[in-house]
Amino acid sequence: MNRQGNEPIAIFGAGWVGLVTGACFAELGHEVTIRDIVPERVERLRAGEVPFFEPELEDLVKRNADRLTFTLDAAEAAAAAELVFVCVDTPPTYSGDADLSRVWTVIDELPRLERRTILVMKSTVPVGTGEKVRAALEARGLSHIGYVSNPEFLAEGGAVEDFLHPDRVVIGSFAEADGDCVAALYDRLDTPIVRADVASAEMIKLAANAFLATRISFINEIANVCEVTGADVEKVAEGVGLDHRLGPHFLRAGVGFGGSCFPKDTNALKQLASNSGYHFQLLSAVIEVNELQKRRVINKLQKYLGRLRGKRIALLGLAFKANT
Ligand SMILES: NC(=O)c1ccc[n+]([C@@H]2O[C@H](COP(=O)([O-])OP(=O)(O)OC[C@H]3O[C@@H](n4cnc5c(N)ncnc54)[C@H](O)[C@@H]3O)[C@@H](O)[C@H]2O)c1
């Protein structure tokens, strides 16, 4: 494997995570091939257009155009790379479990790579996925392909900044040497690297999002008690958040958490626990509080407006969050 720090990289999935990851690795000096299955998306990217708004991303793509290739061809992308990043979507199924069908498609699409290549999982997946992918690779006669879990923590709206200045990078590997190769990619970033086994790396991602969601449901319940006792939740959050053991983040009361990750990842962790025979009581309450919080808004509107049908209601602030 090329250890000069500029290994060619393939990225499967030109969505939020894939595109930010690819553009940032190109900025760090790598040749990056990004593969997606949506022809229009690939066309637009070839023309230097980013198909969604993310601060700094379009500049990064344009500035590194000579190191970025966009393709629809899985074999072309994987054949040129020493590291293949999986950044496809893992949406929830009806039961709340993560739908891994796109991940399995990527495994099926990998060409018969002769040399040692490492598959790096950035998509958010349930604990145990790495073991299953390893078995699937073996079944395909691709046991020489290494596997590393490298979950992504970027937040939409600050994704480029989060990638280049992360709080930490988590790397879970079966083989130490594969983990070393992926860790080396982040050498130029000034950040702690958490090395772990694959299952623990997978769990870190789910636990982090579940914990953040727990803080939101917690402050929302505090807000509800504030409302009936005459306290001001914004003052309460300020006073609580200044405690260095607690910190100020994710203590904004409101209509509850949403977006593309928290509802999906909290449900996936609850389901994962339940499938393993454990009832995750606290997380179940966090999810229930979040659902009730949305209904509270409707109840309040009904209290002041009566029947809502036919009423014109102004919404102040439609974006899911700033910079998105
Ligand atoms: N968006 C976030 O803020 C965020 C943050 C951290 C982790 N994640 C996780 O990262 C993963 C990707 O999330 P995202 O927001 O980038 O999703 P996304 O929906 O924006 O992008 C996924 C992309 O993968 C493409 N794709 C699907 N099948 C493919 C295949 N076989 N080959 C190549 N491309 C394929 C889709 O066309 C799409 O462009 C998910 O597991 C998500 O939970 C997301």
The ligand as a Gaussian input file, in Angstrom:
#p B3LYP/6-31G(d) Opt

LIG

0 1
 N      -26.149000      13.862000       6.475000
 C      -25.559000      13.879000       7.661000
 O      -25.554000      14.878000       8.369000
 C      -24.839000      12.650000       8.159000
 C      -23.914000      12.799000       9.201000
 C      -23.233000      11.665000       9.651000
 C      -23.511000      10.413000       9.108000
 N      -24.439000      10.305000       8.114000
 C      -24.684000       8.971000       7.560000
 O      -23.938000       8.858000       6.347000
 C      -24.665000       8.077000       5.377000
 C      -24.895000       8.907000       4.126000
 O      -25.671000      10.023000       4.479000
 P      -25.912000      11.223000       3.475000
 O      -26.629000      12.285000       4.249000
 O      -24.669000      11.553000       2.770000
 O      -26.938000      10.527000       2.451000
 P      -27.459000      11.101000       1.057000
 O      -28.805000      10.522000       0.854000
 O      -27.276000      12.596000       1.010000
 O      -26.441000      10.488000      -0.003000
 C      -26.338000       9.136000      -0.298000
 C      -25.912000       9.019000      -1.736000
 O      -25.588000       7.659000      -2.009000
 C      -25.988000       7.384000      -3.345000
 N      -26.033000       5.941000      -3.553000
 C      -26.999000       5.041000      -3.232000
 N      -26.631000       3.794000      -3.609000
 C      -25.392000       3.900000      -4.164000
 C      -24.468000       2.969000      -4.742000
 N      -24.749000       1.659000      -4.827000
 N      -23.286000       3.437000      -5.213000
 C      -22.987000       4.756000      -5.138000
 N      -23.827000       5.679000      -4.611000
 C      -25.006000       5.256000      -4.140000
 C      -27.311000       8.104000      -3.470000
 O      -27.682000       8.285000      -4.836000
 C      -26.989000       9.424000      -2.752000
 O      -26.482000      10.403000      -3.643000
 C      -25.942000       7.635000       6.094000
 O      -25.719000       6.383000       6.677000
 C      -26.123000       8.697000       7.169000
 O      -26.852000       8.221000       8.268000
 C      -25.103000      11.399000       7.618000

